[in-house]
Amino acid sequence: MKKILLIAATALLCALPLLAYDYYMADYDVNITVAKDARHNISETLDFMFLKAKHGYYRSIPYDYGKNRVKISKIESSEHIELDSLENGYRIYKIGDADHTYVGQKSYSLSFVYDIGADQNEGYDEFYYNIVGTDWQMPIEHLSFTLRLPDTVNASQVWLTRGYYGSTSSSGVSWKISGDTITGTAEALSPGEAITVRIQFPDGYYQGARRIYDWALIFRMIYLVAALAAMVVCVLIWDRHGRDKMPIVVAKFTNPDNMSPLQMGYIADTVVDDKDLTSMLFYWADQGCLTIKDEDKKLFLTKVREPEDCPGFEKTLFDAFFDSADESGTIEVGKLGAGFATKVEAVKALVRGYYKGKRALVEKSSQAYSVVPLACAVALGILYSLGFEGYLDSFGFIVGIILSVVTTVVLLLSYYLFFQTWFFKKTRVFSVIFRLLTFGLDAAIFVGAGLLFGLPTMTSLWYGLLGSATVNVLCLLCAIIPRRSDFGQRMLENALGYREFIEKVEIDKLKMMIDEDPEIFYHVLSFAIVLGLEDKWARKFAGIYTAPPAWYAGPNPAMDMLFFSHLSSRYRTSIRSAGFASTSSGKPSMSFGGSSFGGGGFSGGGFGGGGGGAW
């Protein structure tokens, strides 16, 4: 009786770990036929014990080992099977029936061909395989395995290990060799425990195995050639279809082409922004269309008359300012109304439409060529990303694509922004420094990405530098290929000429002009504002008496011309607070497995294995 109780107690203790799960594998039988061409035939019989209702099980089989992608084929199952997903280098198969569940013992069989490919070790070949992988999510009560080899093997060249990933212990595995066959068993494997076999063969043991290509290296070489070719081709396209004439800048003492400040501002950067709006208020005031009043730290506009002989978009903008005016035609700038920003968007569209056709600032034919460097950047971004791990579904490809897209977008925007105002801003030295810093930062990120994915240091260096140089050059060319039309060239030269006058006119010349036109300060003020020269223009009048304008009323006598510079800043702030901030951004319109290097290997370190669980 005591003996029976002891046996029962022992059995209960052994079963306790299994009771913590709602299913376990009672028996797992693995048969492996090792082939000379490394296309190994795997056959599994799995006896599950479902303690709760389950539809079946899923089997995850690893296939991604860096540059070596194992090929899994001829997969067959005793039950319905379908490929559920590809995740983290595993092919995950779902076995069972979604319309039926099982409780109790259920047996399944699964077979497939596992093509490892040509052996990559120097001096020897090997079979290194996880008979049981580290990814089984339930206990395995009993394991049996059989390995059939093409030839007999020396026992001294066979190692089996058991344990969690990295274990080199063979404790808990019983096995024997009989001619060309190895058989073995193991009991009570916990979830995550692996059993791995490693057999070392003479070099050249495998014959006719699938050749393994280093696709990452191949794509890096293709990228090298393609990147250099793309840069050369795009430079030639720019030279033939996009190279602009350098503008001839001659100081102009009168408003060229009778441009309004809004027009000149658009010529300067192809954007309608808050400076353009502010400048038009002073322009209309100088023309007698409105008056400006500064009262109790509030700014008011009063309509006097409609502007005449102006493009439609200027009339639309003028009306937008006074849509919410009171009966006297007065509006507080801080209360322009919720719809003001929407109306300004309409004005922007009208301005862009005005500068089309005969008044187009760039040649339409050259704009099409700017797509070429952008298309090259996209194609090269894909090639560059494949150069990390060589496969479209790899983590390296995803990281490379994100890096390429972010870098391209940032550089495109920065180059567009810079070259829209290249001739109007004294930023050339700063730009050179900024570009060097940008290239250095890009290169550091690109080189770091190569090191992250295990590329050799020198490879990471040349690959990163080439990647950074390529994306910078292509984004630069994309920004500068659209060539100015003859009309755009003339308008640019006229605007630059007027800017030259405002910025560099000498005091003696200015005094002569004041004698001829005492209100020249106010006539030019709106253009100085739109060109960002209002402070410099105002300082030229230091010590020179200029009568206050008839269109301004306020507590300040306005004897200091810098007052009007500050007033324009106040107007910009008031306009933003009235809802224009969303339209004044100033952005341009964008027309594991493998070699163990000798030794006995370790658990979970080979090909194959994987795991699974119930569903």
C-alpha positions in Angstrom: 0.0 0.0 0.0 2.8 2.4 0.9 4.5 1.6 -2.4 1.3 2.4 -4.3 0.9 5.7 -2.5 4.6 6.6 -3.2 4.1 5.9 -6.8 0.9 8.0 -6.9 2.6 10.9 -5.1 5.5 10.8 -7.5 3.2 10.8 -10.5 1.3 13.8 -9.0 4.5 15.7 -8.4 5.5 15.1 -12.0 2.1 16.2 -13.3 2.0 19.4 -11.3 4.0 21.5 -13.9 1.6 20.3 -16.6 -1.5 21.4 -14.6 -0.3 25.1 -14.8 -1.1 25.0 -18.6 -4.4 24.4 -20.4 -2.6 22.3 -22.9 0.8 20.4 -23.3 2.5 18.1 -25.7 2.4 14.6 -24.5 4.7 13.2 -27.2 6.8 14.9 -29.8 8.5 12.7 -32.4 11.0 14.3 -34.9 12.4 12.5 -37.9 15.2 14.2 -39.9 16.7 13.0 -43.2 20.0 14.8 -43.7 20.6 15.3 -47.4 23.9 15.9 -49.3 22.4 18.9 -51.1 21.4 20.4 -47.7 17.7 20.1 -48.6 16.8 18.2 -45.4 13.5 16.4 -45.0 11.8 17.1 -41.7 8.8 15.0 -40.4 7.1 15.6 -37.1 4.4 13.9 -35.1 2.9 15.9 -32.4 0.5 14.5 -29.7 -1.2 17.4 -27.9 -3.3 17.1 -24.7 -5.9 19.9 -24.8 -7.3 20.5 -21.3 -9.5 23.2 -22.7 -11.1 23.5 -26.1 -8.7 24.4 -28.8 -9.0 24.7 -32.6 -5.5 23.4 -33.2 -1.9 24.6 -33.1 0.4 27.0 -34.8 4.0 26.2 -35.9 6.6 28.9 -36.2 9.6 27.9 -38.4 12.6 30.2 -38.6 14.0 31.1 -42.1 15.9 34.3 -41.7 19.6 33.9 -40.8 21.1 37.2 -42.0 22.4 36.9 -45.5 21.1 33.3 -45.6 17.4 32.8 -46.1 16.4 29.2 -45.6 13.9 27.9 -48.1 10.9 26.0 -46.7 9.0 23.9 -49.3 6.6 20.9 -49.7 5.0 21.6 -46.3 2.2 19.1 -45.6 0.0 18.4 -42.6 -2.6 15.9 -41.5 -5.0 18.8 -40.8 -5.8 22.0 -42.7 -2.7 24.2 -42.8 -2.3 27.8 -43.9 0.5 30.4 -43.8 -0.7 32.8 -41.2 2.1 35.4 -41.2 5.8 36.2 -41.6 7.1 37.8 -38.4 10.7 38.5 -37.2 12.3 36.0 -39.5 9.7 33.2 -38.9 7.1 31.6 -41.1 4.1 31.0 -38.9 1.7 28.3 -40.0 -1.8 27.8 -38.6 -2.9 24.1 -38.3 -6.5 23.1 -37.4 -10.1 24.1 -38.1 -11.6 27.4 -37.0 -15.1 25.7 -37.0 -14.1 22.9 -34.6 -12.5 22.6 -31.2 -11.0 19.7 -29.5 -10.6 18.7 -25.8 -8.4 15.8 -24.8 -5.7 14.1 -26.9 -5.2 15.2 -30.5 -2.4 14.0 -32.8 -1.0 15.9 -35.8 1.7 15.2 -38.4 3.7 17.8 -40.2 6.4 17.5 -42.9 8.5 19.9 -44.9 11.7 20.3 -46.8 14.2 22.7 -45.1 16.8 23.9 -47.6 19.7 25.4 -45.6 21.9 26.1 -48.7 25.6 25.7 -49.2 27.7 25.4 -46.1 29.5 28.6 -45.2 32.2 27.3 -42.9 35.8 27.1 -44.0 37.7 23.8 -43.4 34.7 21.7 -42.6 30.9 21.3 -43.2 28.3 20.8 -40.5 24.7 19.9 -39.7 23.7 22.2 -36.9 20.0 22.0 -36.2 17.6 22.6 -33.4 15.6 19.4 -33.0 13.4 21.3 -30.5 13.4 25.1 -30.7 13.3 27.6 -28.0 9.9 29.0 -28.9 7.5 26.2 -27.8 5.1 27.8 -25.3 4.1 24.7 -23.4 5.8 21.7 -21.7 6.8 18.7 -23.8 6.4 15.5 -21.8 8.3 13.2 -24.0 10.6 13.7 -27.1 12.0 11.1 -29.5 14.1 11.9 -32.5 15.7 10.1 -35.4 18.4 11.5 -37.7 19.2 9.6 -40.9 22.6 10.6 -42.5 23.9 10.0 -46.0 27.0 8.2 -44.6 28.2 6.7 -41.3 29.5 9.2 -38.8 32.1 9.1 -36.0 30.5 9.6 -32.6 33.4 12.0 -31.7 32.0 14.4 -34.3 28.5 14.5 -32.9 27.3 16.8 -30.1 23.8 17.2 -28.5 22.9 19.9 -26.0 19.8 20.5 -24.0 18.7 23.6 -22.1 17.7 27.2 -22.6 19.4 29.3 -25.3 23.1 29.2 -24.9 23.4 26.0 -22.8 26.3 23.7 -23.7 25.1 20.9 -21.4 24.1 17.5 -22.8 22.5 16.4 -19.5 19.0 15.1 -20.0 19.4 13.7 -23.5 19.8 10.0 -24.3 21.1 9.1 -27.7 23.0 6.5 -29.7 24.5 6.0 -33.2 23.8 3.0 -35.3 25.6 3.1 -38.6 24.2 6.2 -40.4 21.3 6.7 -37.9 21.2 8.7 -34.7 18.3 8.2 -32.3 17.5 9.7 -29.0 15.0 10.7 -26.4 14.4 13.3 -23.7 11.8 13.8 -21.0 10.0 16.7 -19.4 11.1 19.7 -21.5 10.0 23.1 -20.1 8.8 25.9 -22.4 11.8 27.6 -23.9 14.1 24.5 -23.5 15.9 23.5 -26.7 17.6 20.3 -27.9 20.3 20.9 -30.6 22.4 18.6 -32.6 25.7 19.5 -34.3 27.5 17.1 -36.5 30.8 18.0 -38.1 31.6 16.6 -41.5 34.7 16.8 -43.7 35.0 19.9 -45.9 33.1 19.3 -49.2 30.6 16.9 -47.6 27.7 18.7 -49.0 27.4 18.5 -52.8 25.0 20.3 -55.1 23.6 22.6 -52.3 21.9 25.8 -53.2 24.4 28.6 -53.5 24.0 31.4 -51.0 24.5 35.0 -52.3 25.4 37.9 -50.2 22.5 40.0 -51.5 23.4 42.9 -49.2 26.9 43.2 -50.7 25.4 42.9 -54.2 23.0 45.7 -53.6 25.7 47.9 -52.1 27.8 47.4 -55.3 24.7 48.2 -57.4 24.1 51.3 -55.3 27.7 52.5 -55.7 27.4 52.4 -59.5 23.8 53.7 -59.6 24.5 56.6 -57.2 27.4 57.8 -59.2 25.6 57.4 -62.5 22.5 59.2 -61.1 24.5 62.2 -59.9 26.3 62.5 -63.2 23.1 62.3 -65.2 21.2 64.7 -63.0 24.1 67.2 -63.1 24.0 67.0 -66.9 20.2 67.6 -66.9 20.7 70.7 -64.7 23.5 72.0 -67.0 21.4 71.6 -70.1 17.8 72.3 -68.9 18.1 74.0 -65.6 21.1 76.3 -65.3 20.0 79.9 -64.6 21.6 83.0 -65.9 23.2 85.0 -63.1 21.0 88.1 -62.6 22.5 91.4 -63.6 21.8 93.7 -60.7 21.7 97.4 -61.4 20.4 99.8 -58.7 16.9 101.1 -59.7 15.8 104.4 -58.0 12.2 104.0 -59.0 9.7 101.1 -58.6 10.4 98.8 -61.6 7.4 97.6 -63.6 5.1 99.4 -61.2 5.2 96.3 -59.0 3.3 96.4 -55.7 5.0 95.1 -52.6 2.9 92.0 -52.7 4.1 91.3 -56.2 7.7 92.0 -55.3 7.5 89.8 -52.2 6.2 86.9 -54.4 9.0 87.5 -56.9 11.4 87.2 -54.0 10.3 83.9 -52.5 7.1 82.7 -54.4 5.2 82.9 -51.2 2.5 85.2 -49.9 3.4 85.7 -46.2 2.7 88.1 -43.3 5.3 90.6 -44.5 3.5 90.8 -47.9 0.2 91.6 -46.1 1.8 94.2 -43.8 3.6 95.9 -46.6 0.3 96.3 -48.6 -1.3 98.2 -45.7 1.5 100.9 -45.9 1.4 100.8 -49.7 -2.4 101.4 -49.8 -2.0 104.1 -47.1 0.6 105.9 -49.2 -1.8 105.7 -52.2 -4.6 107.3 -50.2 -6.8 104.2 -50.0 -6.8 103.9 -46.2 -5.6 105.6 -43.0 -3.9 104.1 -40.0 -4.7 105.0 -36.4 -2.9 104.0 -33.2 -5.1 104.4 -30.2 -4.9 102.9 -26.7 -2.3 100.4 -28.0 -4.8 99.2 -30.6 -4.3 99.5 -34.4 -7.2 100.6 -36.6 -7.6 100.8 -40.4 -10.2 103.1 -42.0 -11.1 102.7 -45.7 -10.9 105.8 -47.8 -11.3 104.5 -51.3 -10.9 101.4 -53.4 -7.4 100.8 -54.9 -7.3 101.4 -58.7 -5.4 99.9 -61.6 -4.4 96.8 -59.7 -4.5 93.0 -60.2 -7.7 91.3 -59.0 -5.9 89.5 -56.1 -4.9 92.9 -54.6 -8.5 94.1 -54.7 -9.6 90.8 -53.1 -7.0 91.2 -50.3 -8.1 94.8 -49.8 -11.7 93.8 -49.4 -10.7 91.0 -47.0 -9.3 93.6 -44.6 -12.5 95.6 -44.6 -15.2 92.8 -44.8 -15.9 93.2 -41.1 -15.5 97.0 -40.9 -18.2 99.2 -39.2 -20.4 101.7 -40.9 -17.5 104.2 -41.0 -15.3 101.7 -42.8 -13.1 101.2 -39.7 -11.7 97.9 -38.5 -9.5 97.0 -35.6 -6.7 94.8 -36.9 -6.9 92.4 -34.0 -10.6 91.8 -34.9 -10.3 91.0 -38.6 -12.7 88.1 -38.2 -12.5 84.3 -38.3 -12.8 84.1 -42.0 -9.8 86.3 -42.7 -7.3 83.5 -42.9 -9.6 81.6 -45.4 -9.8 84.7 -47.6 -6.0 85.1 -47.6 -5.7 81.5 -48.8 -7.9 82.5 -51.7 -5.6 85.4 -52.4 -2.6 83.2 -52.4 -4.3 80.9 -55.0 -5.0 84.0 -57.1 -1.4 85.2 -56.9 -0.1 81.8 -58.0 -2.6 81.8 -60.9 -1.6 85.3 -61.9 2.0 84.2 -62.4 1.2 81.5 -64.9 1.2 81.4 -68.6 3.0 84.5 -70.1 3.8 85.6 -66.5 5.2 82.3 -65.4 8.4 82.8 -63.4 9.9 79.5 -64.4 10.0 77.6 -67.7 7.3 74.9 -67.6 9.5 72.5 -69.6 12.3 72.7 -67.1 10.0 71.9 -64.2 9.4 68.4 -65.6 13.1 67.6 -65.4 13.2 68.3 -61.7 11.2 65.0 -61.3 14.3 63.1 -62.5 16.5 63.6 -59.4 13.5 63.0 -57.1 12.8 59.7 -58.9 16.5 58.8 -58.6 16.4 59.6 -54.9 13.5 57.3 -54.4 15.1 54.4 -56.4 18.4 54.9 -54.7 16.7 55.0 -51.3 15.3 51.5 -52.0 18.7 50.2 -53.2 20.5 51.8 -50.2 18.1 50.2 -47.8 18.6 46.8 -49.4 22.3 47.2 -48.8 21.9 46.5 -45.1 20.5 43.0 -45.1 19.6 42.4 -48.7 15.9 41.7 -48.4 12.7 43.7 -48.7 11.1 42.2 -45.6 14.1 42.8 -43.3 14.4 45.2 -40.4 17.3 46.8 -42.1 15.3 47.6 -45.1 12.6 49.3 -43.0 15.2 51.4 -41.1 16.9 52.3 -44.3 13.6 53.4 -46.0 12.7 55.6 -42.9 16.1 57.1 -42.9 16.0 57.8 -46.6 12.5 59.3 -46.6 13.1 61.6 -43.6 16.5 62.8 -44.9 15.1 63.4 -48.4 12.1 65.4 -47.2 14.2 67.5 -44.8 16.8 68.3 -47.4 14.3 69.0 -50.1 12.5 71.5 -47.9 15.7 73.2 -46.8 17.1 73.5 -50.3 13.8 74.8 -51.7 13.5 77.4 -48.9 17.1 78.5 -49.4 17.1 78.8 -53.1 13.7 80.7 -53.2 15.5 83.6 -51.4 19.1 83.0 -52.5 19.5 86.4 -54.1 17.6 88.4 -51.6 19.3 87.3 -48.4 22.9 87.6 -47.5 23.2 84.0 -46.3 25.7 82.5 -48.7 28.5 82.0 -46.1 26.1 80.8 -43.6 24.6 78.4 -46.2 28.0 76.9 -46.9 28.6 76.3 -43.2 25.1 75.0 -42.8 25.4 72.6 -45.7 28.7 71.3 -44.3 27.1 70.7 -41.0 24.1 69.1 -42.6 26.3 66.8 -44.7 28.3 65.9 -41.6 25.2 65.1 -39.6 23.7 63.0 -42.4 27.0 61.2 -42.9 27.2 60.4 -39.2 23.6 59.0 -39.2 24.2 57.0 -42.4 27.5 55.6 -41.1 26.0 54.8 -37.8 23.2 52.9 -39.5 25.8 50.7 -41.3 27.6 49.9 -38.0 24.2 49.1 -36.4 23.6 46.4 -38.9 27.0 44.9 -38.6 28.7 46.2 -41.7 32.5 46.5 -41.4 33.8 49.9 -40.3 35.3 50.8 -43.7 32.2 49.6 -45.5 30.0 51.6 -43.2 32.2 54.6 -43.8 32.2 54.7 -47.6 28.5 53.6 -47.7 27.4 56.3 -45.3 29.5 59.0 -47.0 28.2 58.1 -50.4 24.6 57.9 -49.1 24.8 61.3 -47.6 26.5 62.9 -50.6 24.0 61.3 -53.0 20.9 62.5 -51.2 22.3 66.0 -50.7 23.3 66.4 -54.4 20.0 65.0 -55.7 17.9 67.2 -53.4 20.0 70.2 -54.4 19.5 69.5 -58.1 15.7 68.9 -57.6 15.5 72.4 -56.1 17.6 74.3 -58.7 16.7 72.5 -62.0 13.5 74.6 -62.7 14.9 77.4 -64.8 13.6 81.0 -64.6 11.7 82.1 -67.7 12.8 85.3 -69.5 9.9 87.1 -67.7 11.0 85.7 -64.4 14.6 86.7 -65.0 13.6 90.3 -65.8 11.3 90.5 -62.8 14.0 89.1 -60.5 16.6 91.6 -61.8 14.2 94.5 -61.4 13.3 93.5 -57.8 17.0 93.0 -57.0 17.8 96.4 -58.5 15.2 98.1 -56.3 16.5 96.2 -53.3 20.0 97.4 -54.2 18.8 101.0 -54.1 17.0 100.6 -50.7 19.9 98.9 -49.1 22.9 100.9 -50.5 21.7 104.3 -51.6 24.2 106.9 -50.3 23.0 109.8 -48.0 24.0 112.5 -50.5 22.0 110.8 -53.3 19.1 110.3 -50.8 19.1 114.0 -49.8 18.8 115.0 -53.5 15.9 112.6 -53.9 14.2 114.0 -50.8 14.5 117.5 -52.2 12.6 116.3 -55.3 10.1 114.2 -53.3 9.8 115.0 -49.6 7.6 111.9 -49.0 10.0 109.4 -50.6 10.4 107.6 -47.3 6.7 106.7 -47.3 6.7 105.8 -51.0 9.5 103.3 -50.5 8.6 102.1 -47.0 6.2 99.3 -48.1 8.9 97.8 -50.4 11.5 98.0 -47.6 9.1 96.1 -45.4 8.5 93.3 -47.9 12.2 92.9 -48.5 13.1 92.9 -44.8 14.9 96.2 -45.0 12.6 98.5 -43.1 15.1 99.1 -40.2 17.9 99.9 -42.6 15.7 102.2 -44.7 14.5 104.0 -41.6 18.1 104.5 -40.2 19.1 106.3 -43.5 16.7 109.1 -42.4 18.3 109.6 -39.0 18.7 113.4 -38.5 16.7 114.2 -41.7 13.4 115.9 -41.1 10.5 114.2 -42.7 6.9 115.4 -42.1 4.5 112.8 -40.6 2.3 111.3 -43.2 -1.3 112.4 -43.6 -2.5 108.8 -43.4 -1.3 108.2 -39.9 -2.9 109.4 -36.6 -1.7 108.5 -33.1 -0.2 109.8 -29.9 3.4 109.4 -31.2 4.5 112.3 -33.4 6.4 109.8 -35.5 9.5 112.0 -36.0 11.8 109.0 -35.7 11.4 106.9 -38.9 12.2 103.8 -36.9 8.8 104.2 -35.5 7.3 103.0 -38.7 9.6 100.0 -38.8 8.3 99.1 -35.3 4.7 99.8 -36.4 5.0 97.3 -39.3 6.1 94.7 -36.7 3.1 95.5 -34.6 0.8 95.0 -37.6 2.3 91.6 -38.3 1.7 90.6 -34.7 -1.9 91.8 -34.8 -2.6 90.1 -38.1 -1.2 86.8 -36.7 -3.4 87.1 -33.6 -6.4 87.6 -35.9 -6.0 84.2 -37.3 -3.4 84.6 -40.1 -0.7 82.5 -38.4 -1.8 79.4 -40.2 -1.2 81.0 -43.6 2.1 82.8 -42.9 4.5 80.0 -42.5 6.7 81.3 -45.3 7.1 77.8 -46.8 7.4 77.6 -50.6 4.7 76.2 -52.7 6.1 72.9 -53.9 5.3 73.2 -57.7 20.9 32.9 -35.7 22.0 29.6 -37.4 25.2 28.7 -39.1 28.7 28.0 -38.0 29.7 27.4 -34.5 33.3 27.5 -35.6 34.1 24.0 -34.3 33.3 22.7 -30.8 30.0 21.2 -29.6 27.6 24.1 -30.3 24.9 25.2 -27.9 21.2 24.9 -27.3 19.1 26.9 -29.7 22.2 27.9 -31.8 21.4 26.0 -34.9 19.1 26.2 -37.9 15.5 25.2 -37.6 13.6 24.5 -34.4 11.2 27.4 -33.8 8.2 26.4 -31.8 4.5 27.1 -31.5 1.4 26.9 -29.3 -2.3 26.2 -29.4 -5.1 28.4 -30.7 
